[in-house]
Amino acid sequence: MAVWTIKAQYDPEARVWYSIEGDMPGLNVEGDTVDHLAAKASGMLLDLLEINADLFPADRLAGSHSIHVVAHDERTFAVAA
């Protein structure tokens, strides 16, 4: 099984999670939640692999695939005195 990794970050102003890097060439995806982002990426994966097939060994393209999402959200909150 080929495992593909996406690193995601949250934009509090836009209220979306978006991909910042990963090993899926050409992936640019966002979603309201990490699950939504992963679902969109899942729908794009096979097309991206077909488009970029020459970048990967054949054994990485064959068989089943899964997506590993690494998401980090960091916030600062004001505390009333």
C-alpha positions, 0 to 999 in steps of 0.5 A: 500500500502506498501512503501519501502525506499531506501537511495542513495548516488552519487559516483562522481568518478564512476558517479553512484548513489548507495543504502546505506541503506533501508528497502528492505533486500538484496538490492544492486543496482546502476544506472546512475541516481536516476530514473535508480536506482529506476527502477532497484530496482523496478524490484528487489523488488518482488523477494527480498520480496519473498526471505525474506518473513519470515522477514515481516508480511503478510499484508506488503507483500500483495497488491501494493508496492511503492518505496521511494528514498531519495538521497543526493548529496553534492559537493565542487567546487573550485572558481577562485580567 
